[in-house]
Amino acid sequence: MARPRQRNIVERLADVGEEAIQRIGNAPGADRVLGALGSLRDRVDDLNKRVRGLESLEKRLNSLERRVDRLEGKRKDTTRKTTTGAKRTTTSRKRTS
């Protein structure tokens, strides 16, 4: 006997849900709301695709930044030696003048 009651409750809930959906569909302005929801879904899908693309770009950017850091690290050592020497000579000239 428990099963017929469960079926009745489930059937009642299903009927009420169907009626609610029909009422919403027949309400004034419902087509606008449903159109906006459909548009929102499309926008979210597009945004999701773009975010996936950004993740791959971030990975590429990180690898490029590491490469640049390695290259600049070598350059900074050589440029520091050159610029420090040049600064010392110009400062010593200014002091003697």
C-alpha positions as CSV (number, residue, x, y, z in Angstrom):
1,M,0.0,0.0,0.0
2,A,2.9,2.3,0.5
3,R,3.7,2.3,-3.2
4,P,0.4,3.7,-4.5
5,R,0.8,6.6,-2.1
6,Q,4.3,7.4,-3.3
7,R,3.1,7.2,-6.9
8,N,0.3,9.5,-6.1
9,I,2.6,12.0,-4.4
10,V,5.1,11.8,-7.3
11,E,2.3,12.2,-9.9
12,R,0.8,15.1,-8.0
13,L,4.2,16.8,-7.8
14,A,4.7,16.2,-11.5
15,D,1.3,17.6,-12.3
16,V,1.9,20.7,-10.2
17,G,5.3,21.2,-11.8
18,E,3.8,21.0,-15.3
19,E,1.1,23.4,-14.4
20,A,3.6,25.8,-13.0
21,I,5.7,25.6,-16.1
22,Q,2.6,26.3,-18.3
23,R,1.6,29.2,-16.2
24,I,5.1,30.7,-16.4
25,G,5.0,30.2,-20.2
26,N,1.6,31.9,-20.5
27,A,2.5,34.9,-18.3
28,P,3.1,38.2,-20.0
29,G,6.7,38.9,-20.6
30,A,7.7,35.3,-20.1
31,D,9.0,35.1,-23.7
32,R,11.4,37.9,-22.8
33,V,12.6,36.1,-19.7
34,L,13.0,32.8,-21.5
35,G,14.9,34.6,-24.3
36,A,17.2,36.3,-21.8
37,L,17.9,32.9,-20.1
38,G,18.7,31.3,-23.5
39,S,21.0,34.3,-24.3
40,L,22.6,34.0,-20.9
41,R,23.4,30.4,-21.5
42,D,25.1,31.2,-24.8
43,R,27.1,34.0,-23.2
44,V,28.3,31.7,-20.4
45,D,29.3,29.1,-22.9
46,D,31.3,31.7,-24.8
47,L,32.9,33.0,-21.6
48,N,33.9,29.4,-20.7
49,K,35.6,28.9,-24.0
50,R,37.5,32.2,-23.6
51,V,38.6,31.3,-20.1
52,R,40.0,28.0,-21.4
53,G,42.0,30.0,-24.0
54,L,43.3,32.3,-21.3
55,E,44.7,29.4,-19.3
56,S,46.8,28.2,-22.2
57,L,48.0,31.8,-22.8
58,E,49.0,32.0,-19.1
59,K,51.1,28.9,-19.4
60,R,52.8,30.3,-22.5
61,L,53.4,33.6,-20.8
62,N,54.9,32.0,-17.8
63,S,57.3,30.0,-19.9
64,L,58.3,33.1,-21.9
65,E,58.8,35.1,-18.7
66,R,61.1,32.4,-17.3
67,R,63.1,32.4,-20.6
68,V,63.4,36.2,-20.5
69,D,64.5,36.1,-16.8
70,R,67.2,33.7,-17.7
71,L,68.4,35.8,-20.6
72,E,68.2,39.1,-18.7
73,G,70.0,37.5,-15.7
74,K,73.0,36.9,-18.0
75,R,72.7,40.4,-19.5
76,K,72.3,42.1,-16.2
77,D,75.6,40.7,-15.0
78,T,77.5,42.0,-18.1
79,T,75.7,45.3,-18.2
80,R,76.2,45.9,-14.5
81,K,79.9,45.6,-14.9
82,T,80.0,47.9,-17.8
83,T,77.7,50.6,-16.3
84,T,79.4,50.5,-13.0
85,G,82.8,51.1,-14.6
86,A,81.4,53.9,-16.7
87,K,79.8,55.6,-13.8
88,R,83.0,55.5,-11.8
89,T,85.0,57.1,-14.5
90,T,82.4,59.9,-15.1
91,T,82.2,60.6,-11.4
92,S,85.9,60.8,-11.0
93,R,86.1,63.2,-13.9
94,K,83.5,65.4,-12.3
95,R,85.3,65.5,-9.0
96,T,88.6,66.6,-10.7
97,S,87.0,69.3,-12.8
